[in-house]
Amino acid sequence: MPTETAPAPGGAPLTLYLLHALGASSGSFDRLADKLDGDVRVHGIDLPGFGSAASAPDSRLDDTVDHVIRHLAQHARGPWMLGGHSMGGKIAALVAARVLRGDAALFGLRGMVLMAPSPPRPEPMDEERRERMLSWVDDGAISEQDAETFIDQNTAEPLDAGAQSLALADLRRTSPTAWRAWLETGSRIDATADVQTLDLPVLVLAGTDDVDLGASAQPELLASVYPRARFIALADTGHLIPLERPAEAAEAISRFIADEVRVGPVVPDDWARLIAGDRVDDRVRGILARRSVPDDRGYAPAVLNMAQLTLLREIADLVIPQDGPAIDIAGRVDAQLARGEGDGWRNADLPVDVEAYRTGLDQLAAAWPTDPTERAETFRAAVEGEADADGPFDAAQLKAWLEDVRNDLVRQWLAHPASMARVGYDGFATGGTPIRGFVELRLGRREDWEPASVGGTIATGDAA
């Protein structure tokens, strides 16, 4: 296991939790962990019926998902990612869906890494091969000969001696019950309704020589589930990616994390624990979990054009200068407009929000300077109603519209859990079952459950 890991945004180390394939174990990720050492901490989880959990009695899909969530609740701290290989990919999707809905008492998920993943829908598999694999456990544990056949069928080239030995040992200690449960039921379950769409950064690695879950099949299987997926094909690679291509996989994972995961602010640990705790309603937790997902660096505007979005980002930098990894609040405003959301009112002298944004941005663009200092002065004049109105909006309309713009930008910044932590707002933590509120409503006092950064003194206990 890695001992030191490069910090994520905000200084927190990043952990990648990985779920293994059918007949494998957490040990199948050891080589990948070695290659990623110093970049990201890799933590494999043995699933019920496999590896160190081979004797676990419950290996049905729902039981396995619950097992992973319990493990994460005990170990996941700070920002983390979730991943899965083959069978583990389907399980990871179900876990991530619960996290982003708020159904699991977890917080901090920033992205996913999938290797030849089984999709949420029924896994494509030749039925004759399925029956042959089921026959291998008719009389108990998988034999060495059948284990070798499985490895040969799922690799493009022979494994080195160490990888071959590990794969054989994992297959031979696999629970026949768990093996059968996946092939007969788990792989056939259609979980698309439970998973739906997971809008977060996702890396999908697949081999060109993988028969059912290879590089050519994955986009069709997963594009609708993961709209932000980055698909990478590994040449001359079969199905056992962590054992066949650990170096190539690690390189792809490192690039992906740098490009798409270490983006935006990280919620401090004590605030993350509060959000994951029982004072926060499930629905609220889900909303905060989705808001904390890193922004898409390749975001394509849904309502504005690219030039308009670029200008709105420059305006956002003037309204809310952000130190360190920034939230793409302009992109979030565009997405808000696309959803038809707002604060519930508009100035009677302005058109509807989308038209107002397009008109106002185009009008500002005609006089927008390239020099940052001049931009600030141009923006100040427009905000105060002193701009030369050369366009559809007169000076008063431009001023009124910019009031809405500033309100939208600030609301999107403040809606992020990291911003709530920065300003010390924890009013979201008044739900759960039973519903709980504040007891100490006095200046300079904080409750014993509130993060220390809120300030003041603890009502019951020592001063902070």
C-alpha positions in Angstrom: 0.0 0.0 0.0 1.3 3.5 -0.7 2.6 5.5 2.3 2.6 9.0 0.9 0.1 10.5 -1.5 0.1 13.8 -3.3 -2.5 16.1 -1.9 -5.8 16.8 -3.6 -7.1 20.3 -3.9 -7.2 21.8 -0.4 -4.3 19.6 0.8 -6.2 16.4 1.4 -4.9 13.1 0.1 -7.0 11.3 -2.5 -7.9 7.6 -2.1 -9.1 5.3 -4.9 -11.3 2.4 -3.6 -11.3 -0.4 -6.1 -13.7 -3.4 -6.4 -12.3 -6.5 -8.0 -13.5 -8.8 -10.8 -15.2 -12.2 -10.6 -12.8 -14.7 -9.1 -10.3 -12.1 -8.1 -9.5 -10.2 -4.9 -8.2 -6.8 -3.7 -4.7 -8.2 -4.2 -5.3 -7.9 -8.0 -4.7 -4.2 -7.6 -1.4 -4.4 -5.7 0.7 -3.7 -8.8 -1.5 -0.8 -9.8 -1.1 0.6 -6.3 2.7 0.4 -6.6 2.6 2.3 -9.8 0.3 5.0 -8.4 2.3 5.3 -5.1 2.9 9.0 -4.4 0.0 10.1 -6.6 -3.1 8.5 -5.2 -3.6 5.9 -2.4 -5.2 2.7 -3.7 -7.4 0.7 -1.4 -8.8 -2.6 -2.7 -11.9 -4.1 -1.1 -12.5 -7.8 -0.9 -16.1 -8.6 -1.9 -18.2 -11.2 -0.2 -17.2 -14.7 -1.4 -13.8 -13.6 -2.7 -10.3 -13.1 -1.3 -10.2 -12.6 2.5 -14.0 -12.5 2.5 -14.4 -15.9 0.7 -16.3 -17.3 3.7 -18.8 -14.5 3.8 -22.3 -15.9 3.5 -24.1 -13.1 1.6 -22.9 -12.7 -1.9 -26.0 -11.5 -3.7 -25.7 -8.2 -5.5 -27.6 -6.1 -2.9 -25.7 -7.7 -0.1 -22.4 -6.9 -1.9 -23.4 -3.2 -2.4 -24.2 -3.0 1.3 -20.9 -4.6 2.2 -19.0 -2.0 0.2 -21.0 0.9 1.7 -20.3 -0.3 5.2 -16.6 -0.6 4.4 -16.4 2.9 2.9 -18.3 4.3 6.0 -15.5 2.9 8.1 -12.6 3.9 6.0 -13.4 6.7 3.5 -12.1 10.0 4.8 -11.4 13.2 2.8 -11.8 13.2 -1.0 -12.1 9.8 -2.5 -12.8 7.9 -5.8 -14.5 4.7 -6.5 -13.6 2.1 -9.1 -14.3 -1.4 -10.3 -12.9 -4.1 -12.5 -15.4 -6.2 -14.5 -18.0 -7.4 -11.9 -16.8 -4.7 -9.6 -17.8 -2.1 -12.1 -21.5 -2.8 -11.8 -21.2 -2.8 -8.0 -19.4 0.5 -8.1 -22.1 2.0 -10.2 -24.8 1.0 -7.6 -22.7 2.3 -4.8 -22.0 5.6 -6.5 -25.7 6.1 -7.3 -26.6 5.7 -3.6 -23.8 8.2 -2.6 -25.0 10.8 -5.1 -28.6 10.3 -4.1 -27.6 10.7 -0.5 -29.0 7.3 0.5 -25.6 6.2 1.8 -24.1 8.0 4.8 -21.0 8.9 2.7 -19.6 12.1 1.3 -16.5 13.1 -0.7 -16.9 11.1 -4.0 -15.0 12.9 -6.7 -14.9 10.5 -9.6 -14.7 6.9 -10.8 -12.2 4.5 -12.5 -13.6 1.5 -14.3 -11.7 -1.3 -15.9 -13.6 -3.5 -18.4 -16.6 -2.9 -16.3 -19.8 -4.9 -16.2 -22.6 -2.4 -17.1 -25.6 -1.7 -14.9 -27.7 -3.5 -17.5 -27.4 -7.3 -18.0 -23.9 -8.1 -18.9 -23.4 -9.4 -22.4 -22.0 -12.9 -22.2 -22.2 -16.0 -24.5 -24.6 -18.4 -22.8 -22.6 -21.5 -23.7 -19.6 -20.0 -22.0 -21.7 -19.0 -19.0 -22.9 -22.6 -18.5 -19.3 -23.9 -18.9 -18.1 -21.6 -16.2 -21.0 -22.6 -13.9 -20.1 -26.2 -14.4 -16.7 -25.5 -12.9 -18.2 -25.3 -9.4 -20.6 -28.2 -9.7 -18.4 -30.2 -7.3 -17.1 -27.4 -5.2 -14.2 -25.0 -5.6 -12.7 -24.3 -9.0 -10.0 -26.7 -10.0 -6.5 -25.6 -11.0 -7.1 -26.7 -14.6 -10.4 -24.7 -14.9 -8.7 -21.7 -13.3 -6.0 -21.8 -15.8 -8.5 -22.1 -18.6 -10.3 -19.0 -17.2 -7.1 -17.0 -17.2 -6.2 -18.1 -20.7 -9.6 -17.1 -22.0 -9.3 -13.6 -20.4 -5.8 -12.5 -21.3 -4.3 -11.4 -24.6 -0.8 -12.7 -23.7 0.4 -15.0 -20.9 0.8 -13.4 -17.5 4.1 -13.3 -15.8 4.7 -15.9 -13.1 3.7 -13.6 -10.2 0.5 -12.4 -11.8 -0.4 -16.0 -12.9 0.2 -17.3 -9.4 -2.0 -14.6 -7.8 -4.8 -15.1 -10.3 -4.8 -18.9 -9.8 -4.8 -18.5 -6.0 -7.7 -16.1 -6.1 -9.8 -18.3 -8.4 -9.2 -21.4 -6.3 -10.3 -19.8 -3.0 -13.4 -18.2 -4.6 -16.6 -19.3 -2.9 -18.6 -21.5 -5.4 -21.8 -19.8 -4.0 -20.5 -16.4 -4.9 -19.3 -17.6 -8.3 -22.7 -19.0 -9.1 -24.6 -16.0 -7.6 -22.8 -13.6 -10.0 -23.1 -15.8 -13.1 -26.7 -16.8 -12.5 -28.2 -13.6 -11.1 -25.9 -10.6 -10.5 -24.6 -10.3 -14.0 -28.2 -10.7 -15.4 -29.8 -8.1 -13.2 -30.9 -4.9 -14.9 -29.9 -2.1 -12.5 -30.3 0.8 -14.9 -33.3 2.2 -13.1 -31.3 2.2 -9.8 -28.2 3.7 -11.3 -29.8 6.1 -13.9 -27.2 8.7 -14.9 -24.1 9.4 -12.9 -22.8 12.9 -13.8 -19.2 12.8 -12.5 -15.7 12.3 -13.9 -15.3 8.7 -15.1 -12.3 6.9 -16.7 -13.1 3.7 -18.5 -10.2 1.4 -19.5 -10.8 -1.6 -21.7 -8.7 -4.0 -23.7 -8.9 -4.4 -27.5 -8.8 -8.2 -27.1 -11.6 -8.5 -24.5 -14.5 -10.5 -26.0 -17.6 -9.2 -24.2 -16.5 -6.1 -22.3 -13.7 -4.7 -24.5 -12.9 -1.3 -25.9 -15.3 -1.5 -28.8 -18.2 -2.5 -26.6 -17.8 -0.1 -23.7 -19.0 3.2 -25.2 -22.3 1.7 -26.3 -22.7 0.0 -22.9 -21.9 3.0 -20.7 -22.2 6.3 -22.5 -25.7 6.9 -21.4 -24.8 6.1 -17.8 -21.7 8.2 -17.6 -22.1 11.3 -19.8 -18.6 12.5 -18.7 -16.8 9.2 -19.4 -13.3 9.2 -20.9 -12.9 5.9 -22.8 -9.3 4.6 -23.3 -8.5 1.4 -25.3 -5.5 -0.7 -24.2 -3.9 -2.5 -27.2 -3.1 -6.2 -27.0 -5.0 -6.4 -23.7 -7.7 -8.9 -22.6 -10.0 -8.7 -19.6 -7.6 -8.9 -16.7 -6.3 -5.3 -17.0 -4.8 -4.9 -13.5 -2.6 -7.9 -14.0 -1.9 -7.5 -17.7 -1.3 -3.7 -17.9 -0.7 -2.2 -14.5 1.8 0.4 -15.8 -0.4 1.6 -18.7 -3.5 1.7 -16.4 -1.7 3.7 -13.8 -0.5 6.2 -16.3 -4.0 6.7 -17.7 -5.4 7.0 -14.1 -2.8 9.6 -13.2 -3.6 11.7 -16.3 -7.3 11.4 -15.6 -7.0 12.5 -12.0 -4.8 15.5 -12.9 -7.2 16.6 -15.7 -10.6 16.0 -14.2 -10.5 15.1 -10.5 -8.1 17.5 -8.9 -10.3 20.3 -10.0 -12.2 22.6 -7.7 -12.2 23.0 -3.9 -12.3 20.1 -1.5 -14.7 20.1 1.5 -12.7 20.0 4.8 -12.8 16.7 6.6 -14.9 17.9 9.6 -17.5 19.3 7.3 -17.5 16.2 5.2 -18.1 14.1 8.3 -21.0 16.4 9.3 -22.6 16.0 5.9 -22.3 12.2 6.0 -23.7 12.1 9.5 -27.2 11.5 10.8 -28.0 15.2 11.3 -28.3 15.7 7.5 -31.4 14.6 5.6 -30.7 12.0 2.9 -32.1 14.3 0.1 -30.0 17.2 1.4 -26.9 15.0 1.5 -27.4 14.0 -2.1 -27.8 17.6 -3.2 -24.5 18.5 -1.5 -22.8 15.4 -2.8 -23.7 16.3 -6.4 -22.7 20.0 -5.9 -19.2 18.9 -4.7 -18.5 16.8 -7.8 -15.6 18.5 -9.8 -16.7 20.6 -12.6 -16.3 19.4 -16.2 -13.3 21.2 -17.7 -14.7 20.4 -21.1 -18.1 21.8 -20.3 -20.1 22.6 -23.4 -22.7 25.4 -22.7 -26.3 24.3 -22.9 -27.9 27.8 -23.3 -25.1 30.2 -24.0 -22.6 30.0 -26.8 -18.9 29.5 -26.0 -18.1 33.2 -26.4 -20.9 34.2 -24.1 -19.9 31.6 -21.5 -16.2 32.8 -21.7 -17.4 36.4 -21.0 -19.6 35.2 -18.1 -16.6 33.4 -16.6 -14.6 36.7 -16.8 -17.4 38.5 -15.1 -17.5 35.7 -12.4 -13.9 36.3 -11.7 -14.7 40.0 -11.0 -17.7 39.2 -8.8 -16.2 36.4 -6.9 -12.4 36.1 -7.1 -11.4 32.6 -6.1 -8.1 31.5 -4.6 -6.8 28.0 -5.4 -8.9 25.4 -7.3 -12.0 27.3 -8.5 -15.7 26.4 -8.9 -16.9 27.0 -12.5 -19.7 29.1 -11.3 -20.4 30.5 -14.7 -20.8 27.0 -16.1 -23.2 26.2 -13.3 -25.3 29.3 -14.1 -25.5 28.1 -17.7 -26.7 24.7 -16.5 -29.2 26.4 -14.1 -30.6 28.4 -17.1 -30.9 25.2 -19.1 -32.9 23.6 -16.3 -35.2 26.6 -16.2 -34.3 27.3 -12.6 -33.9 30.7 -11.0 -34.8 32.7 -7.9 -38.5 32.9 -8.9 -38.8 36.5 -10.2 -37.5 38.8 -12.9 -37.4 42.6 -13.5 -40.5 43.6 -15.5 -38.2 45.6 -17.8 -36.2 42.6 -18.8 -36.9 39.6 -21.0 -36.9 36.0 -19.7 -33.7 34.9 -18.1 -32.2 33.0 -21.1 -32.9 35.9 -23.5 -31.7 38.4 -21.0 -28.4 36.6 -20.5 -27.7 36.3 -24.2 -28.7 39.9 -24.9 -26.7 41.3 -22.0 -23.6 39.3 -22.7 -23.5 40.2 -26.4 -24.0 43.8 -25.5 -21.2 43.8 -23.0 -18.9 41.9 -25.4 -19.0 44.7 -27.9 -17.2 47.0 -25.4 -15.3 44.4 -23.3 -11.6 45.3 -22.9 -8.8 42.8 -23.0 -6.9 44.5 -20.2 -8.0 43.1 -16.7 -7.9 46.6 -15.1 -10.0 48.1 -17.8 -12.5 45.2 -17.5 -13.0 46.0 -13.9 -13.8 49.6 -14.7 -16.1 48.7 -17.6 -18.0 46.3 -15.3 -18.2 48.8 -12.5 -19.7 51.4 -14.8 -22.3 48.9 -16.1 -23.2 47.8 -12.6 -23.8 51.3 -11.5 -25.8 52.3 -14.5 -23.1 54.6 -16.0 -22.3 52.5 -19.1 -22.9 53.9 -22.6 -25.9 51.8 -23.6 -25.2 50.9 -27.2 -27.4 47.9 -27.8 -30.9 46.4 -27.0 -30.6 47.3 -23.2 -30.4 50.9 -22.0 -28.2 51.7 -19.0 -31.0 51.0 -16.5 -31.8 47.6 -18.1 -28.2 46.6 -18.2 -27.8 47.6 -14.5 -30.9 45.6 -13.6 -29.8 42.5 -15.5 -26.3 42.6 -13.8 -28.1 42.6 -10.5 -29.6 39.2 -11.5 -26.2 38.0 -12.9 -24.4 38.8 -9.6 -27.1 37.2 -7.6 -26.9 34.0 -9.7 -23.1 33.8 -9.6 -23.0 34.3 -5.8 -25.8 31.8 -5.2 -23.9 29.2 -7.3 -20.7 29.9 -5.4 -22.4 29.8 -2.0 -24.3 26.6 -2.8 -21.0 24.6 -3.0 -20.3 22.8 0.3 -16.8 24.0 0.3 -18.1 27.6 0.3 -20.5 26.8 3.1 -17.6 25.6 5.1 -15.6 28.7 4.3 -18.3 31.1 5.5 -19.2 28.8 8.4 -22.8 28.0 7.4 -24.0 24.6 8.8 -27.7 25.2 8.8 -28.2 22.2 6.5 -27.4 19.9 9.4 -30.9 20.2 11.0 -32.6 17.2 9.5 -32.2 13.5 9.9 -34.6 11.2 11.9 -35.6 12.5 14.4 -35.2 16.1 13.1 -32.8 18.1 15.2 -32.1 21.8 15.3 -29.9 24.2 17.3 -30.0 24.5 21.0 -27.5 27.3 21.7 -28.7 30.4 19.7 -26.4 32.9 21.3 -23.6 35.0 19.9 -20.2 33.3 20.1 -21.6 29.9 21.0 -21.4 26.8 18.9 -22.9 23.3 19.5 -20.7 20.4 20.2 -21.6 18.8 16.8 -20.5 21.9 14.8 -17.1 22.0 13.0 -14.5 23.9 15.0 -14.1 26.4 12.1 -17.5 27.8 12.9 -15.8 29.5 15.8 -17.1 30.5 19.2 -17.2 28.2 22.2 -18.8 24.8 22.6 -22.0 25.0 24.6 -21.4 21.7 26.3 -17.7 21.1 27.0 -14.5 23.0 26.8 -13.9 26.1 24.7 -12.7 25.6 21.1 
